[in-house]
């Protein structure tokens, strides 16, 4: 639980004191911001600023809270994903992730986004995927995933490609999600 929030220089970042540790929570980009529709650029330099971005993403994701986040969620158009799923021993940073194999078998999974808080909907995703990515040091890996982790990879890679999760819904279901989101936004505005 956060004890205090401070807006940093220019309002770009918020320093948050959490359980005796300084962390960085960045402002989240909210739907319908067009930055969520742009393709993120590949990372070409694996350095300390990249590792700092990964740490900022993790802190922001935990504060949201969420289980996955990308650079575009905080307005950084770089192909960086952080996942921390229930049961994980540690969060994982995926740099320049790409799907190299996707199963034909699909399942429906409840999804949402920290960029559209408060609404979720069932999205059809492949049950199993293989993802090629680099870690924050630039070492290449391949990961086979299924179930929730496979759905998260597909969701976050979509976001890196400028495909916001509601674009995977039928027009009718997308309309319902947008109506629920707008209603929530109006009610929050009335509270503040």
ChimeraX commands (.cxc) that place a marker at each C-alpha (Angstrom):
marker #1 position 0.00,0.00,0.00 radius 0.5
marker #1 position 1.38,3.42,-0.93 radius 0.5
marker #1 position 2.03,5.87,1.91 radius 0.5
marker #1 position 2.50,9.07,-0.11 radius 0.5
marker #1 position 2.52,10.32,-3.68 radius 0.5
marker #1 position 4.62,13.15,-5.10 radius 0.5
marker #1 position 4.50,14.52,-8.62 radius 0.5
marker #1 position 7.96,14.64,-10.09 radius 0.5
marker #1 position 9.46,17.36,-12.30 radius 0.5
marker #1 position 7.12,18.23,-15.13 radius 0.5
marker #1 position 4.53,15.85,-13.69 radius 0.5
marker #1 position 5.98,12.93,-15.69 radius 0.5
marker #1 position 6.54,10.53,-12.82 radius 0.5
marker #1 position 5.26,10.06,-9.35 radius 0.5
marker #1 position 7.59,8.95,-6.59 radius 0.5
marker #1 position 5.82,6.60,-4.24 radius 0.5
marker #1 position 7.03,5.38,-0.89 radius 0.5
marker #1 position 6.02,1.72,-0.57 radius 0.5
marker #1 position 7.01,-0.44,2.42 radius 0.5
marker #1 position 10.22,1.49,3.02 radius 0.5
marker #1 position 11.37,1.44,-0.63 radius 0.5
marker #1 position 11.36,4.25,-3.18 radius 0.5
marker #1 position 9.68,3.16,-6.40 radius 0.5
marker #1 position 8.63,5.01,-9.53 radius 0.5
marker #1 position 5.01,4.97,-10.60 radius 0.5
marker #1 position 4.52,6.56,-14.01 radius 0.5
marker #1 position 1.27,8.13,-15.19 radius 0.5
marker #1 position -0.79,5.60,-17.15 radius 0.5
marker #1 position -2.02,6.45,-20.66 radius 0.5
marker #1 position -5.80,5.98,-20.67 radius 0.5
marker #1 position -8.08,4.91,-23.52 radius 0.5
marker #1 position -8.90,6.48,-25.99 radius 0.5
marker #1 position -5.45,8.12,-26.13 radius 0.5
marker #1 position -4.08,7.57,-29.64 radius 0.5
marker #1 position -0.67,6.54,-28.27 radius 0.5
marker #1 position -2.30,3.18,-27.50 radius 0.5
marker #1 position -2.94,2.72,-31.24 radius 0.5
marker #1 position 0.64,3.24,-32.41 radius 0.5
marker #1 position 3.16,0.50,-33.09 radius 0.5
marker #1 position 6.01,0.51,-30.58 radius 0.5
marker #1 position 9.58,0.70,-31.87 radius 0.5
marker #1 position 12.03,-2.16,-31.31 radius 0.5
marker #1 position 14.65,-1.76,-28.62 radius 0.5
marker #1 position 18.14,-1.63,-30.10 radius 0.5
marker #1 position 20.24,-0.63,-27.07 radius 0.5
marker #1 position 20.30,-2.77,-23.94 radius 0.5
marker #1 position 21.52,-0.40,-21.25 radius 0.5
marker #1 position 20.76,1.08,-17.85 radius 0.5
marker #1 position 17.92,3.33,-19.14 radius 0.5
marker #1 position 16.22,0.19,-20.54 radius 0.5
marker #1 position 16.53,-1.55,-17.18 radius 0.5
marker #1 position 15.17,1.62,-15.55 radius 0.5
marker #1 position 12.18,1.56,-17.90 radius 0.5
marker #1 position 11.53,-2.09,-16.99 radius 0.5
marker #1 position 11.67,-1.21,-13.27 radius 0.5
marker #1 position 9.29,1.75,-13.81 radius 0.5
marker #1 position 6.90,-0.52,-15.70 radius 0.5
marker #1 position 6.94,-3.07,-12.88 radius 0.5
marker #1 position 6.30,-0.41,-10.21 radius 0.5
marker #1 position 3.49,1.15,-12.26 radius 0.5
marker #1 position 1.89,-2.24,-12.97 radius 0.5
marker #1 position 1.90,-3.18,-9.30 radius 0.5
marker #1 position 0.40,0.18,-8.32 radius 0.5
marker #1 position -2.36,-0.04,-10.96 radius 0.5
marker #1 position -2.70,-3.01,-10.08 radius 0.5
marker #1 position -2.24,-5.38,-13.00 radius 0.5
marker #1 position -0.42,-8.50,-14.16 radius 0.5
marker #1 position 1.01,-7.17,-17.42 radius 0.5
marker #1 position 2.15,-3.82,-18.80 radius 0.5
marker #1 position 3.90,-2.43,-21.89 radius 0.5
marker #1 position 5.89,0.68,-22.69 radius 0.5
marker #1 position 2.89,2.22,-24.52 radius 0.5
marker #1 position 0.78,1.95,-21.34 radius 0.5
marker #1 position 2.99,4.71,-19.88 radius 0.5
marker #1 position 3.50,6.60,-23.14 radius 0.5
marker #1 position 6.87,5.05,-24.04 radius 0.5
marker #1 position 6.68,3.65,-27.58 radius 0.5
marker #1 position 9.23,0.87,-27.03 radius 0.5
marker #1 position 8.69,-2.88,-27.31 radius 0.5
marker #1 position 9.04,-3.75,-23.62 radius 0.5
marker #1 position 6.63,-5.92,-21.63 radius 0.5
marker #1 position 6.63,-6.86,-17.96 radius 0.5
marker #1 position 4.52,-9.78,-16.72 radius 0.5
marker #1 position 4.01,-10.85,-13.13 radius 0.5
marker #1 position 1.40,-13.58,-12.98 radius 0.5
marker #1 position -0.05,-15.26,-9.91 radius 0.5
marker #1 position 2.37,-17.97,-8.79 radius 0.5
marker #1 position 5.40,-16.45,-10.56 radius 0.5
marker #1 position 8.59,-16.53,-8.50 radius 0.5
marker #1 position 9.61,-13.18,-10.02 radius 0.5
marker #1 position 8.40,-10.74,-12.68 radius 0.5
marker #1 position 9.70,-11.31,-16.22 radius 0.5
marker #1 position 10.84,-8.59,-18.64 radius 0.5
marker #1 position 10.29,-9.29,-22.35 radius 0.5
marker #1 position 12.11,-7.01,-24.79 radius 0.5
marker #1 position 11.08,-7.12,-28.46 radius 0.5
marker #1 position 8.75,-10.11,-27.92 radius 0.5
marker #1 position 7.28,-11.82,-30.96 radius 0.5
marker #1 position 4.94,-14.76,-31.38 radius 0.5
marker #1 position 6.73,-17.50,-33.32 radius 0.5
marker #1 position 4.07,-20.21,-32.91 radius 0.5
marker #1 position 0.37,-20.03,-32.07 radius 0.5
marker #1 position -1.88,-23.04,-31.52 radius 0.5
marker #1 position -5.05,-23.52,-33.55 radius 0.5
marker #1 position -6.87,-24.42,-30.34 radius 0.5
marker #1 position -8.44,-21.38,-28.66 radius 0.5
marker #1 position -10.15,-20.47,-25.39 radius 0.5
marker #1 position -12.02,-17.50,-23.97 radius 0.5
marker #1 position -10.24,-15.50,-21.32 radius 0.5
marker #1 position -11.40,-12.46,-19.30 radius 0.5
marker #1 position -9.24,-9.48,-20.20 radius 0.5
marker #1 position -8.97,-5.83,-19.30 radius 0.5
marker #1 position -6.30,-3.15,-19.29 radius 0.5
marker #1 position -4.72,-0.72,-16.87 radius 0.5
marker #1 position -5.41,1.82,-19.64 radius 0.5
marker #1 position -9.16,1.09,-19.35 radius 0.5
marker #1 position -9.65,0.36,-15.65 radius 0.5
marker #1 position -12.79,-1.22,-14.30 radius 0.5
marker #1 position -14.03,-3.12,-17.35 radius 0.5
marker #1 position -13.32,-6.66,-18.50 radius 0.5
marker #1 position -14.67,-8.90,-21.24 radius 0.5
marker #1 position -14.08,-12.38,-22.63 radius 0.5
marker #1 position -11.53,-12.41,-25.47 radius 0.5
marker #1 position -10.75,-15.42,-27.64 radius 0.5
marker #1 position -7.05,-16.30,-27.65 radius 0.5
marker #1 position -4.83,-19.20,-28.68 radius 0.5
marker #1 position -4.35,-21.75,-25.88 radius 0.5
marker #1 position -0.61,-22.13,-26.50 radius 0.5
marker #1 position 2.07,-19.86,-27.95 radius 0.5
marker #1 position 5.83,-19.71,-28.35 radius 0.5
marker #1 position 7.42,-16.32,-27.85 radius 0.5
marker #1 position 10.91,-15.22,-28.86 radius 0.5
marker #1 position 12.25,-12.24,-26.88 radius 0.5
marker #1 position 15.34,-10.73,-25.31 radius 0.5
marker #1 position 15.84,-10.09,-21.62 radius 0.5
marker #1 position 16.95,-6.66,-20.39 radius 0.5
marker #1 position 20.61,-7.65,-20.97 radius 0.5
marker #1 position 19.96,-8.46,-24.66 radius 0.5
marker #1 position 20.14,-12.26,-24.31 radius 0.5
marker #1 position 17.65,-14.00,-26.62 radius 0.5
marker #1 position 15.18,-16.57,-25.24 radius 0.5
marker #1 position 12.20,-18.58,-26.41 radius 0.5
marker #1 position 9.32,-19.34,-24.07 radius 0.5
marker #1 position 6.46,-21.79,-24.55 radius 0.5
marker #1 position 3.33,-20.71,-22.71 radius 0.5
marker #1 position -0.25,-21.82,-22.32 radius 0.5
marker #1 position -3.42,-20.64,-20.63 radius 0.5
marker #1 position -3.17,-17.33,-18.77 radius 0.5
marker #1 position 0.48,-16.71,-19.71 radius 0.5
marker #1 position -0.28,-17.39,-23.40 radius 0.5
marker #1 position -3.25,-14.99,-23.26 radius 0.5
marker #1 position -1.09,-12.33,-21.59 radius 0.5
marker #1 position 1.61,-12.64,-24.26 radius 0.5
marker #1 position -0.96,-12.22,-27.01 radius 0.5
marker #1 position -2.64,-9.29,-25.24 radius 0.5
marker #1 position 0.61,-7.40,-24.58 radius 0.5
marker #1 position 2.14,-8.07,-28.02 radius 0.5
marker #1 position -1.12,-6.79,-29.54 radius 0.5
marker #1 position -0.63,-3.61,-27.50 radius 0.5
marker #1 position 2.93,-3.24,-28.79 radius 0.5
marker #1 position 1.49,-3.53,-32.30 radius 0.5
marker #1 position -1.08,-0.79,-31.60 radius 0.5
marker #1 position -3.99,-3.21,-31.26 radius 0.5
marker #1 position -5.96,-2.30,-28.13 radius 0.5
marker #1 position -7.62,-5.35,-26.55 radius 0.5
marker #1 position -11.21,-4.26,-27.33 radius 0.5
marker #1 position -10.39,-4.46,-31.04 radius 0.5
marker #1 position -10.47,-8.26,-30.58 radius 0.5
marker #1 position -14.19,-8.09,-29.65 radius 0.5
marker #1 position -17.22,-8.17,-31.93 radius 0.5
marker #1 position -18.71,-4.75,-32.67 radius 0.5
marker #1 position -21.64,-5.48,-30.34 radius 0.5
marker #1 position -19.47,-6.56,-27.40 radius 0.5
marker #1 position -17.01,-3.69,-28.03 radius 0.5
marker #1 position -19.93,-1.25,-27.92 radius 0.5
marker #1 position -21.07,-2.67,-24.59 radius 0.5
marker #1 position -17.56,-2.42,-23.11 radius 0.5
marker #1 position -17.22,1.18,-24.30 radius 0.5
marker #1 position -20.62,2.06,-22.78 radius 0.5
marker #1 position -19.62,0.52,-19.42 radius 0.5
marker #1 position -16.28,2.33,-19.48 radius 0.5
marker #1 position -17.88,5.67,-20.31 radius 0.5
marker #1 position -20.43,5.21,-17.52 radius 0.5
marker #1 position -17.60,4.47,-15.05 radius 0.5
marker #1 position -15.63,7.50,-16.22 radius 0.5
marker #1 position -18.66,9.78,-15.77 radius 0.5
marker #1 position -19.34,8.43,-12.28 radius 0.5
marker #1 position -15.68,8.90,-11.25 radius 0.5
marker #1 position -15.79,12.45,-12.61 radius 0.5
marker #1 position -18.84,13.18,-10.46 radius 0.5
marker #1 position -17.00,11.87,-7.36 radius 0.5
marker #1 position -13.88,14.00,-7.90 radius 0.5
marker link #1:1,2 radius 0.2
marker link #1:2,3 radius 0.2
marker link #1:3,4 radius 0.2
marker link #1:4,5 radius 0.2
marker link #1:5,6 radius 0.2
marker link #1:6,7 radius 0.2
marker link #1:7,8 radius 0.2
marker link #1:8,9 radius 0.2
marker link #1:9,10 radius 0.2
marker link #1:10,11 radius 0.2
marker link #1:11,12 radius 0.2
marker link #1:12,13 radius 0.2
marker link #1:13,14 radius 0.2
marker link #1:14,15 radius 0.2
marker link #1:15,16 radius 0.2
marker link #1:16,17 radius 0.2
marker link #1:17,18 radius 0.2
marker link #1:18,19 radius 0.2
marker link #1:19,20 radius 0.2
marker link #1:20,21 radius 0.2
marker link #1:21,22 radius 0.2
marker link #1:22,23 radius 0.2
marker link #1:23,24 radius 0.2
marker link #1:24,25 radius 0.2
marker link #1:25,26 radius 0.2
marker link #1:26,27 radius 0.2
marker link #1:27,28 radius 0.2
marker link #1:28,29 radius 0.2
marker link #1:29,30 radius 0.2
marker link #1:30,31 radius 0.2
marker link #1:31,32 radius 0.2
marker link #1:32,33 radius 0.2
marker link #1:33,34 radius 0.2
marker link #1:34,35 radius 0.2
marker link #1:35,36 radius 0.2
marker link #1:36,37 radius 0.2
marker link #1:37,38 radius 0.2
marker link #1:38,39 radius 0.2
marker link #1:39,40 radius 0.2
marker link #1:40,41 radius 0.2
marker link #1:41,42 radius 0.2
marker link #1:42,43 radius 0.2
marker link #1:43,44 radius 0.2
marker link #1:44,45 radius 0.2
marker link #1:45,46 radius 0.2
marker link #1:46,47 radius 0.2
marker link #1:47,48 radius 0.2
marker link #1:48,49 radius 0.2
marker link #1:49,50 radius 0.2
marker link #1:50,51 radius 0.2
marker link #1:51,52 radius 0.2
marker link #1:52,53 radius 0.2
marker link #1:53,54 radius 0.2
marker link #1:54,55 radius 0.2
marker link #1:55,56 radius 0.2
marker link #1:56,57 radius 0.2
marker link #1:57,58 radius 0.2
marker link #1:58,59 radius 0.2
marker link #1:59,60 radius 0.2
marker link #1:60,61 radius 0.2
marker link #1:61,62 radius 0.2
marker link #1:62,63 radius 0.2
marker link #1:63,64 radius 0.2
marker link #1:64,65 radius 0.2
marker link #1:65,66 radius 0.2
marker link #1:66,67 radius 0.2
marker link #1:67,68 radius 0.2
marker link #1:68,69 radius 0.2
marker link #1:69,70 radius 0.2
marker link #1:70,71 radius 0.2
marker link #1:71,72 radius 0.2
marker link #1:72,73 radius 0.2
marker link #1:73,74 radius 0.2
marker link #1:74,75 radius 0.2
marker link #1:75,76 radius 0.2
marker link #1:76,77 radius 0.2
marker link #1:77,78 radius 0.2
marker link #1:78,79 radius 0.2
marker link #1:79,80 radius 0.2
marker link #1:80,81 radius 0.2
marker link #1:81,82 radius 0.2
marker link #1:82,83 radius 0.2
marker link #1:83,84 radius 0.2
marker link #1:84,85 radius 0.2
marker link #1:85,86 radius 0.2
marker link #1:86,87 radius 0.2
marker link #1:87,88 radius 0.2
marker link #1:88,89 radius 0.2
marker link #1:89,90 radius 0.2
marker link #1:90,91 radius 0.2
marker link #1:91,92 radius 0.2
marker link #1:92,93 radius 0.2
marker link #1:93,94 radius 0.2
marker link #1:94,95 radius 0.2
marker link #1:95,96 radius 0.2
marker link #1:96,97 radius 0.2
marker link #1:97,98 radius 0.2
marker link #1:98,99 radius 0.2
marker link #1:99,100 radius 0.2
marker link #1:100,101 radius 0.2
marker link #1:101,102 radius 0.2
marker link #1:102,103 radius 0.2
marker link #1:103,104 radius 0.2
marker link #1:104,105 radius 0.2
marker link #1:105,106 radius 0.2
marker link #1:106,107 radius 0.2
marker link #1:107,108 radius 0.2
marker link #1:108,109 radius 0.2
marker link #1:109,110 radius 0.2
marker link #1:110,111 radius 0.2
marker link #1:111,112 radius 0.2
marker link #1:112,113 radius 0.2
marker link #1:113,114 radius 0.2
marker link #1:114,115 radius 0.2
marker link #1:115,116 radius 0.2
marker link #1:116,117 radius 0.2
marker link #1:117,118 radius 0.2
marker link #1:118,119 radius 0.2
marker link #1:119,120 radius 0.2
marker link #1:120,121 radius 0.2
marker link #1:121,122 radius 0.2
marker link #1:122,123 radius 0.2
marker link #1:123,124 radius 0.2
marker link #1:124,125 radius 0.2
marker link #1:125,126 radius 0.2
marker link #1:126,127 radius 0.2
marker link #1:127,128 radius 0.2
marker link #1:128,129 radius 0.2
marker link #1:129,130 radius 0.2
marker link #1:130,131 radius 0.2
marker link #1:131,132 radius 0.2
marker link #1:132,133 radius 0.2
marker link #1:133,134 radius 0.2
marker link #1:134,135 radius 0.2
marker link #1:135,136 radius 0.2
marker link #1:136,137 radius 0.2
marker link #1:137,138 radius 0.2
marker link #1:138,139 radius 0.2
marker link #1:139,140 radius 0.2
marker link #1:140,141 radius 0.2
marker link #1:141,142 radius 0.2
marker link #1:142,143 radius 0.2
marker link #1:143,144 radius 0.2
marker link #1:144,145 radius 0.2
marker link #1:145,146 radius 0.2
marker link #1:146,147 radius 0.2
marker link #1:147,148 radius 0.2
marker link #1:148,149 radius 0.2
marker link #1:149,150 radius 0.2
marker link #1:150,151 radius 0.2
marker link #1:151,152 radius 0.2
marker link #1:152,153 radius 0.2
marker link #1:153,154 radius 0.2
marker link #1:154,155 radius 0.2
marker link #1:155,156 radius 0.2
marker link #1:156,157 radius 0.2
marker link #1:157,158 radius 0.2
marker link #1:158,159 radius 0.2
marker link #1:159,160 radius 0.2
marker link #1:160,161 radius 0.2
marker link #1:161,162 radius 0.2
marker link #1:162,163 radius 0.2
marker link #1:163,164 radius 0.2
marker link #1:164,165 radius 0.2
marker link #1:165,166 radius 0.2
marker link #1:166,167 radius 0.2
marker link #1:167,168 radius 0.2
marker link #1:168,169 radius 0.2
marker link #1:169,170 radius 0.2
marker link #1:170,171 radius 0.2
marker link #1:171,172 radius 0.2
marker link #1:172,173 radius 0.2
marker link #1:173,174 radius 0.2
marker link #1:174,175 radius 0.2
marker link #1:175,176 radius 0.2
marker link #1:176,177 radius 0.2
marker link #1:177,178 radius 0.2
marker link #1:178,179 radius 0.2
marker link #1:179,180 radius 0.2
marker link #1:180,181 radius 0.2
marker link #1:181,182 radius 0.2
marker link #1:182,183 radius 0.2
marker link #1:183,184 radius 0.2
marker link #1:184,185 radius 0.2
marker link #1:185,186 radius 0.2
marker link #1:186,187 radius 0.2
marker link #1:187,188 radius 0.2
marker link #1:188,189 radius 0.2
marker link #1:189,190 radius 0.2
marker link #1:190,191 radius 0.2
marker link #1:191,192 radius 0.2
view
